[in-house]
Amino acid sequence: MRILTRIPRMALTIFALLAIVFGALATGSANAADPIPKLADVPPRYIVLPGDTLWGISARFLGKPERWPEIWRMNDARIKNPDMIYPGDVVVLDRDAGGKPSAFTVSEMILAAEQRAEARRLAAASLLEKDRNLELSLLLAVASVQETKSTRDSPLVESKSALLAALQSRTPSLISRLYKHDYRFGRLSFSPDGRRLVLVDQSTLIFLDTKTGLPVSEPWRMPKDTTVGSRNPFYQISLSPDEKLLALTNGKSIILWDVKTRKRLGKPLQAHQSIVSSLLFSPKGNLLASSDFDGMIALWDTKTRKLLGKPWQGHDNLSFSPDGKLLASTDTDGAIVLWDVKTRKPLVNLSQKPYLNSSLSFSPDGKLMVSNSYMSAILWDVKTGKSLIDLPKGGGYLDVYLRNLNWGSLSFSPDGQILALAGDGTVILLDVNTLKPSANLLSDKNSGCPVRSVFSPDGKLLAVFGLCISSSVALWDVKTREQWNERLRGPCSIEKLVSFGPDSQSLAAACWDAANRQGAVAFWDLSLDSWLTRARDIAKRNMTLEEWRTYMGDRPYRKIFADLPSPPNVEDTMIH
């Protein structure tokens, strides 16, 4: 144990010296100026990460990348060349009342550095104790989380990972609820209020209560009805954003259903001469777009259930813009067309190589769009129709084609500043302002193995899952680009369906056990407060005096869990 106590002191000294240097630099001279207008929740300073530029930092925190000179002027005492900033540099983003860049005091930075180092040491100690003394492992992990509470830092990734590892060592996983079933779902999403989880397969709709993990009512199995134009059992199903309407088809016609009453609404919607291949509600749910295998597009008013205008020639792969004013369509010919929903006329034609496009996604503000084909991913400027960057996936034609038929995901962060490209064993975070990769989250050793990713609604976490990761979900801290060392463990193979709850404090995933042909839906509680409560309930005690002296040295004894008693051999005078 002496090694554990000696190494941190060396680390603290190094961190302290670095903190002094940064603290001195942060209080350097700067041109007096009025405070820079900033976006909400902007920190007073920012630590540069690999791939950062002043252009990207300005876009992220000031809202406009071209305002980077304002940040440079505030930091000109330390950043001599705006094109040369390095990981670890401190960039000041705020000024004090005197017009000087605000910053931590030297003593604050030394304290923060010491506490981060101590938190890492305690997290490492927790992992060492996990298999031999679970109670002590939990106490050390909680102490690691608590270590940074007195500073402006949030708990470190290492602290949260250690706590997760200790909690998952008691049971195979930290799953709070589990629903087993015989379906293979194609869609999984939380309701807007987070109270229900919506599951859809080719012919069944299920609503789960997120508190109990049980169906709200009996599974809704769609009837194999020939009135929709075909005896084909395959269904296209789309659920409206408010979950009040369900549109389905297995032929040339479309039926609208009332979800609450499970009754049909009027007669089938008929406008297509070939099999309907795509159904999509608009973001507000007032419109339904449909397309068939001949590329004919129809637009319907969901309230009146009437066709808006005549069907027009387009493509059979559709996507609405976030405001619902544009409808994008694409097909195997590689062309992408942006249609004006109101007039149903083409606004922008995007030419692309003649490759099958599997998906189209708009950025949250609707200014950018990314197309995903089996050969490349292309980022487009929606207004100009210009290609901003073409990201080839590499590999041979046949090899890449086969691997991309059932994998790959492209997703924008909630603030629209990052594009996550997942697949081929790699997750790349692309800065949409600089068009440069800011991180490569998975190593090349997984090349060729399909993965997917999804952002949490608050943009703080990125969940990575797929065949490379099998029956678990890997978590990444988006801000620091750090991976949690411990993964969320699931009951079976998680390939495609993972979703965060609207509050970012829960996660749900659908998995499939191919051997037993059985599926499951797992729920994880991601709330740190819940984890701390669970740790307390398992440990049911505080550290003994011997444990404290082993891992805390000569620091005054304190209780890790304030509401639990101290050990009997600890004198009151030693408790602070």
GIDAKA-V758891 format. One record per residue. N is the residue number from 1. RES is the residue in three letters. PHI is phi in whole degrees, -180 to 180 (NA if undefined). BURIAL is # if it has 24 or more other ideal C-beta (glycine too) atoms within 12 Angstrom, else .. Layout:
((N | RES | PHI | BURIAL) (N | RES | PHI | BURIAL))
This chain:
((1 | MET | NA | .) (2 | ARG | -63 | .) (3 | ILE | -62 | .) (4 | LEU | -64 | #) (5 | THR | -91 | .) (6 | ARG | -85 | .) (7 | ILE | -58 | .) (8 | PRO | -58 | #) (9 | ARG | -63 | .) (10 | MET | -64 | .) (11 | ALA | -64 | #) (12 | LEU | -61 | #) (13 | THR | -63 | .) (14 | ILE | -63 | .) (15 | PHE | -61 | #) (16 | ALA | -63 | #) (17 | LEU | -62 | .) (18 | LEU | -63 | #) (19 | ALA | -64 | #) (20 | ILE | -62 | .) (21 | VAL | -63 | .) (22 | PHE | -65 | #) (23 | GLY | -65 | #) (24 | ALA | -66 | .) (25 | LEU | -65 | #) (26 | ALA | -65 | #) (27 | THR | -97 | #) (28 | GLY | -65 | .) (29 | SER | -72 | .) (30 | ALA | -154 | #) (31 | ASN | -68 | .) (32 | ALA | -64 | .) (33 | ALA | -160 | .) (34 | ASP | -70 | .) (35 | PRO | -57 | .) (36 | ILE | -80 | #) (37 | PRO | -61 | .) (38 | LYS | -130 | #) (39 | LEU | -73 | .) (40 | ALA | -70 | .) (41 | ASP | 60 | .) (42 | VAL | -94 | #) (43 | PRO | -70 | #) (44 | PRO | -67 | #) (45 | ARG | -149 | #) (46 | TYR | -136 | #) (47 | ILE | -94 | #) (48 | VAL | -64 | #) (49 | LEU | -109 | #) (50 | PRO | -56 | .) (51 | GLY | 92 | #) (52 | ASP | -71 | #) (53 | THR | -136 | #) (54 | LEU | -63 | #) (55 | TRP | -59 | #) (56 | GLY | -68 | #) (57 | ILE | -64 | #) (58 | SER | -64 | #) (59 | ALA | -63 | #) (60 | ARG | -73 | #) (61 | PHE | -105 | #) (62 | LEU | -107 | #) (63 | GLY | 89 | .) (64 | LYS | -137 | .) (65 | PRO | -65 | #) (66 | GLU | -72 | .) (67 | ARG | -91 | #) (68 | TRP | -57 | #) (69 | PRO | -60 | .) (70 | GLU | -65 | #) (71 | ILE | -68 | #) (72 | TRP | -62 | #) (73 | ARG | -63 | #) (74 | MET | -72 | #) (75 | ASN | -121 | #) (76 | ASP | -68 | .) (77 | ALA | -70 | .) (78 | ARG | -118 | #) (79 | ILE | -103 | #) (80 | LYS | -75 | .) (81 | ASN | -121 | .) (82 | PRO | -65 | .) (83 | ASP | -88 | .) (84 | MET | -129 | .) (85 | ILE | -119 | #) (86 | TYR | -129 | .) (87 | PRO | -53 | .) (88 | GLY | 101 | .) (89 | ASP | -62 | #) (90 | VAL | -101 | #) (91 | VAL | -108 | #) (92 | VAL | -80 | #) (93 | LEU | -118 | #) (94 | ASP | -144 | #) (95 | ARG | -123 | #) (96 | ASP | -87 | .) (97 | ALA | -62 | .) (98 | GLY | -85 | .) (99 | GLY | 89 | .) (100 | LYS | -92 | .) (101 | PRO | -57 | #) (102 | SER | -75 | #) (103 | ALA | -163 | #) (104 | PHE | -61 | #) (105 | THR | -72 | .) (106 | VAL | -59 | .) (107 | SER | -65 | .) (108 | GLU | -66 | #) (109 | MET | -70 | #) (110 | ILE | -64 | #) (111 | LEU | -62 | #) (112 | ALA | -63 | #) (113 | ALA | -64 | #) (114 | GLU | -62 | #) (115 | GLN | -72 | #) (116 | ARG | -64 | #) (117 | ALA | -63 | #) (118 | GLU | -66 | #) (119 | ALA | -63 | #) (120 | ARG | -66 | #) (121 | ARG | -65 | #) (122 | LEU | -67 | #) (123 | ALA | -64 | #) (124 | ALA | -64 | #) (125 | ALA | -65 | #) (126 | SER | -61 | #) (127 | LEU | -65 | #) (128 | LEU | -66 | #) (129 | GLU | -88 | #) (130 | LYS | -56 | #) (131 | ASP | -88 | .) (132 | ARG | -114 | .) (133 | ASN | -151 | #) (134 | LEU | -62 | #) (135 | GLU | -60 | #) (136 | LEU | -66 | #) (137 | SER | -60 | #) (138 | LEU | -65 | #) (139 | LEU | -62 | #) (140 | LEU | -69 | #) (141 | ALA | -65 | #) (142 | VAL | -65 | #) (143 | ALA | -61 | #) (144 | SER | -65 | #) (145 | VAL | -63 | #) (146 | GLN | -71 | #) (147 | GLU | -60 | #) (148 | THR | -98 | #) (149 | LYS | -67 | .) (150 | SER | -81 | .) (151 | THR | -108 | #) (152 | ARG | -82 | .) (153 | ASP | -81 | #) (154 | SER | -87 | .) (155 | PRO | -54 | #) (156 | LEU | -72 | #) (157 | VAL | -58 | #) (158 | GLU | -61 | #) (159 | SER | -66 | #) (160 | LYS | -68 | #) (161 | SER | -64 | #) (162 | ALA | -64 | #) (163 | LEU | -65 | #) (164 | LEU | -62 | #) (165 | ALA | -62 | #) (166 | ALA | -66 | #) (167 | LEU | -67 | #) (168 | GLN | -77 | #) (169 | SER | -77 | #) (170 | ARG | -74 | .) (171 | THR | -129 | .) (172 | PRO | -58 | .) (173 | SER | -156 | #) (174 | LEU | -101 | #) (175 | ILE | -66 | #) (176 | SER | -89 | #) (177 | ARG | -146 | #) (178 | LEU | -143 | #) (179 | TYR | -120 | #) (180 | LYS | -97 | #) (181 | HIS | -157 | #) (182 | ASP | -113 | .) (183 | TYR | -101 | #) (184 | ARG | -122 | #) (185 | PHE | -74 | #) (186 | GLY | -108 | #) (187 | ARG | -148 | #) (188 | LEU | -146 | #) (189 | SER | -158 | #) (190 | PHE | -82 | #) (191 | SER | -70 | #) (192 | PRO | -55 | .) (193 | ASP | -90 | .) (194 | GLY | 77 | #) (195 | ARG | -85 | .) (196 | ARG | -132 | #) (197 | LEU | -115 | #) (198 | VAL | -99 | #) (199 | LEU | -124 | #) (200 | VAL | -133 | #) (201 | ASP | -117 | #) (202 | GLN | -68 | .) (203 | SER | -148 | #) (204 | THR | -139 | #) (205 | LEU | -123 | #) (206 | ILE | -132 | #) (207 | PHE | -111 | #) (208 | LEU | -104 | #) (209 | ASP | -77 | .) (210 | THR | -71 | #) (211 | LYS | -80 | .) (212 | THR | -102 | .) (213 | GLY | 76 | #) (214 | LEU | -110 | .) (215 | PRO | -60 | #) (216 | VAL | -68 | #) (217 | SER | -150 | .) (218 | GLU | -62 | .) (219 | PRO | -53 | .) (220 | TRP | -97 | #) (221 | ARG | -95 | .) (222 | MET | -70 | #) (223 | PRO | -73 | .) (224 | LYS | -81 | .) (225 | ASP | -101 | .) (226 | THR | -75 | .) (227 | THR | -69 | .) (228 | VAL | -87 | #) (229 | GLY | 109 | #) (230 | SER | -164 | #) (231 | ARG | -93 | .) (232 | ASN | -64 | .) (233 | PRO | -73 | .) (234 | PHE | -76 | .) (235 | TYR | -114 | #) (236 | GLN | -99 | #) (237 | ILE | -125 | #) (238 | SER | -137 | #) (239 | LEU | -108 | #) (240 | SER | -67 | #) (241 | PRO | -57 | #) (242 | ASP | -88 | .) (243 | GLU | 63 | #) (244 | LYS | -96 | .) (245 | LEU | -121 | #) (246 | LEU | -128 | #) (247 | ALA | -111 | #) (248 | LEU | -145 | #) (249 | THR | -158 | #) (250 | ASN | -137 | #) (251 | GLY | -166 | #) (252 | LYS | -92 | #) (253 | SER | -111 | #) (254 | ILE | -126 | #) (255 | ILE | -119 | #) (256 | LEU | -100 | #) (257 | TRP | -123 | #) (258 | ASP | -85 | .) (259 | VAL | -64 | #) (260 | LYS | -68 | .) (261 | THR | -91 | .) (262 | ARG | 58 | .) (263 | LYS | -120 | .) (264 | ARG | -68 | #) (265 | LEU | -110 | #) (266 | GLY | 70 | .) (267 | LYS | -84 | .) (268 | PRO | -59 | #) (269 | LEU | -85 | #) (270 | GLN | -125 | #) (271 | ALA | -151 | #) (272 | HIS | -105 | #) (273 | GLN | -101 | .) (274 | SER | -131 | .) (275 | ILE | -62 | #) (276 | VAL | -70 | #) (277 | SER | -109 | #) (278 | SER | -149 | #) (279 | LEU | -130 | #) (280 | LEU | -152 | #) (281 | PHE | -82 | #) (282 | SER | -72 | #) (283 | PRO | -55 | #) (284 | LYS | -89 | .) (285 | GLY | 81 | #) (286 | ASN | -84 | #) (287 | LEU | -128 | #) (288 | LEU | -127 | #) (289 | ALA | -104 | #) (290 | SER | -135 | #) (291 | SER | -143 | #) (292 | ASP | -120 | #) (293 | PHE | -70 | .) (294 | ASP | -88 | .) (295 | GLY | 85 | #) (296 | MET | -80 | #) (297 | ILE | -112 | #) (298 | ALA | -127 | #) (299 | LEU | -125 | #) (300 | TRP | -123 | #) (301 | ASP | -86 | #) (302 | THR | -72 | #) (303 | LYS | -79 | .) (304 | THR | -91 | .) (305 | ARG | 59 | #) (306 | LYS | -110 | .) (307 | LEU | -75 | #) (308 | LEU | -94 | #) (309 | GLY | 73 | .) (310 | LYS | -102 | .) (311 | PRO | -60 | #) (312 | TRP | -133 | #) (313 | GLN | -77 | .) (314 | GLY | -149 | #) (315 | HIS | -143 | #) (316 | ASP | -102 | #) (317 | ASN | -125 | #) (318 | LEU | -119 | #) (319 | SER | -157 | #) (320 | PHE | -87 | #) (321 | SER | -72 | #) (322 | PRO | -57 | #) (323 | ASP | -88 | .) (324 | GLY | 76 | #) (325 | LYS | -88 | .) (326 | LEU | -120 | #) (327 | LEU | -126 | #) (328 | ALA | -99 | #) (329 | SER | -135 | #) (330 | THR | -152 | #) (331 | ASP | -155 | #) (332 | THR | -68 | .) (333 | ASP | -76 | .) (334 | GLY | 86 | #) (335 | ALA | -77 | #) (336 | ILE | -127 | #) (337 | VAL | -122 | #) (338 | LEU | -101 | #) (339 | TRP | -105 | #) (340 | ASP | -78 | .) (341 | VAL | -63 | #) (342 | LYS | -69 | .) (343 | THR | -98 | .) (344 | ARG | 61 | #) (345 | LYS | -111 | .) (346 | PRO | -70 | #) (347 | LEU | -103 | #) (348 | VAL | -138 | #) (349 | ASN | -111 | .) (350 | LEU | -106 | #) (351 | SER | -89 | .) (352 | GLN | -140 | #) (353 | LYS | -57 | .) (354 | PRO | -72 | .) (355 | TYR | -120 | #) (356 | LEU | -62 | #) (357 | ASN | -94 | #) (358 | SER | -90 | #) (359 | SER | -162 | #) (360 | LEU | -131 | #) (361 | SER | -138 | #) (362 | PHE | -93 | #) (363 | SER | -71 | #) (364 | PRO | -56 | #) (365 | ASP | -90 | .) (366 | GLY | 77 | #) (367 | LYS | -84 | #) (368 | LEU | -123 | #) (369 | MET | -144 | #) (370 | VAL | -119 | #) (371 | SER | -111 | #) (372 | ASN | -121 | #) (373 | SER | -116 | #) (374 | TYR | -80 | #) (375 | MET | -115 | #) (376 | SER | -162 | #) (377 | ALA | -117 | #) (378 | ILE | -123 | #) (379 | LEU | -98 | #) (380 | TRP | -116 | #) (381 | ASP | -88 | .) (382 | VAL | -64 | #) (383 | LYS | -70 | .) (384 | THR | -93 | .) (385 | GLY | 77 | #) (386 | LYS | -92 | .) (387 | SER | -80 | #) (388 | LEU | -88 | #) (389 | ILE | -159 | #) (390 | ASP | -115 | .) (391 | LEU | -110 | #) (392 | PRO | -67 | .) (393 | LYS | -92 | #) (394 | GLY | 74 | .) (395 | GLY | 87 | .) (396 | GLY | -74 | .) (397 | TYR | -57 | .) (398 | LEU | -66 | .) (399 | ASP | -60 | .) (400 | VAL | -67 | #) (401 | TYR | -61 | .) (402 | LEU | -65 | .) (403 | ARG | -75 | #) (404 | ASN | -98 | #) (405 | LEU | -66 | .) (406 | ASN | -134 | .) (407 | TRP | -152 | #) (408 | GLY | 105 | #) (409 | SER | -149 | #) (410 | LEU | -127 | #) (411 | SER | -145 | #) (412 | PHE | -88 | #) (413 | SER | -67 | #) (414 | PRO | -56 | #) (415 | ASP | -88 | #) (416 | GLY | 75 | #) (417 | GLN | -90 | #) (418 | ILE | -129 | #) (419 | LEU | -113 | #) (420 | ALA | -96 | #) (421 | LEU | -112 | #) (422 | ALA | -118 | #) (423 | GLY | 148 | #) (424 | ASP | 57 | #) (425 | GLY | 74 | #) (426 | THR | -137 | #) (427 | VAL | -123 | #) (428 | ILE | -112 | #) (429 | LEU | -100 | #) (430 | LEU | -106 | #) (431 | ASP | -75 | #) (432 | VAL | -73 | #) (433 | ASN | -86 | #) (434 | THR | -93 | #) (435 | LEU | 59 | #) (436 | LYS | -121 | .) (437 | PRO | -62 | #) (438 | SER | -99 | #) (439 | ALA | -168 | #) (440 | ASN | -119 | #) (441 | LEU | -82 | #) (442 | LEU | -118 | #) (443 | SER | -79 | .) (444 | ASP | -68 | .) (445 | LYS | -64 | .) (446 | ASN | -95 | #) (447 | SER | -54 | .) (448 | GLY | 91 | #) (449 | CYS | -103 | #) (450 | PRO | -69 | #) (451 | VAL | -138 | #) (452 | ARG | -135 | #) (453 | SER | -148 | #) (454 | VAL | -149 | #) (455 | PHE | -83 | #) (456 | SER | -74 | #) (457 | PRO | -57 | #) (458 | ASP | -86 | .) (459 | GLY | 75 | #) (460 | LYS | -88 | #) (461 | LEU | -122 | #) (462 | LEU | -125 | #) (463 | ALA | -95 | #) (464 | VAL | -118 | #) (465 | PHE | -153 | #) (466 | GLY | 140 | #) (467 | LEU | -63 | #) (468 | CYS | -63 | #) (469 | ILE | -104 | #) (470 | SER | 58 | #) (471 | SER | -91 | #) (472 | SER | -150 | #) (473 | VAL | -124 | #) (474 | ALA | -90 | #) (475 | LEU | -112 | #) (476 | TRP | -126 | #) (477 | ASP | -82 | #) (478 | VAL | -66 | #) (479 | LYS | -68 | #) (480 | THR | -95 | #) (481 | ARG | 63 | #) (482 | GLU | -99 | #) (483 | GLN | -89 | #) (484 | TRP | -68 | #) (485 | ASN | -68 | #) (486 | GLU | -106 | #) (487 | ARG | -99 | #) (488 | LEU | -75 | #) (489 | ARG | -94 | #) (490 | GLY | -108 | #) (491 | PRO | -84 | #) (492 | CYS | -159 | #) (493 | SER | -67 | #) (494 | ILE | -101 | #) (495 | GLU | -106 | #) (496 | LYS | -132 | #) (497 | LEU | -109 | #) (498 | VAL | -139 | #) (499 | SER | -146 | #) (500 | PHE | -84 | #) (501 | GLY | -70 | #) (502 | PRO | -61 | .) (503 | ASP | -94 | .) (504 | SER | 65 | #) (505 | GLN | -102 | #) (506 | SER | -145 | #) (507 | LEU | -143 | #) (508 | ALA | -128 | #) (509 | ALA | -145 | #) (510 | ALA | -103 | #) (511 | CYS | -131 | #) (512 | TRP | -139 | #) (513 | ASP | -99 | .) (514 | ALA | -66 | .) (515 | ALA | -63 | .) (516 | ASN | -98 | .) (517 | ARG | 50 | .) (518 | GLN | -137 | .) (519 | GLY | -111 | #) (520 | ALA | -153 | #) (521 | VAL | -119 | #) (522 | ALA | -111 | #) (523 | PHE | -116 | #) (524 | TRP | -120 | #) (525 | ASP | -89 | #) (526 | LEU | -99 | #) (527 | SER | -69 | .) (528 | LEU | -63 | #) (529 | ASP | -62 | .) (530 | SER | -66 | .) (531 | TRP | -64 | #) (532 | LEU | -65 | #) (533 | THR | -65 | .) (534 | ARG | -65 | #) (535 | ALA | -62 | #) (536 | ARG | -62 | #) (537 | ASP | -68 | .) (538 | ILE | -84 | #) (539 | ALA | -68 | #) (540 | LYS | 58 | .) (541 | ARG | -165 | #) (542 | ASN | -105 | #) (543 | MET | -65 | #) (544 | THR | -75 | #) (545 | LEU | -63 | .) (546 | GLU | -65 | .) (547 | GLU | -63 | #) (548 | TRP | -63 | #) (549 | ARG | -66 | .) (550 | THR | -67 | #) (551 | TYR | -105 | #) (552 | MET | -111 | #) (553 | GLY | 66 | .) (554 | ASP | -95 | .) (555 | ARG | -67 | .) (556 | PRO | -58 | .) (557 | TYR | -65 | #) (558 | ARG | -143 | .) (559 | LYS | -84 | #) (560 | ILE | -70 | #) (561 | PHE | -109 | #) (562 | ALA | -62 | .) (563 | ASP | -90 | .) (564 | LEU | -102 | .) (565 | PRO | -70 | .) (566 | SER | -79 | #) (567 | PRO | -64 | .) (568 | PRO | -65 | .) (569 | ASN | -92 | .) (570 | VAL | -98 | #) (571 | GLU | -72 | .) (572 | ASP | -58 | .) (573 | THR | -69 | .) (574 | MET | -90 | .) (575 | ILE | -91 | .) (576 | HIS | -124 | .))
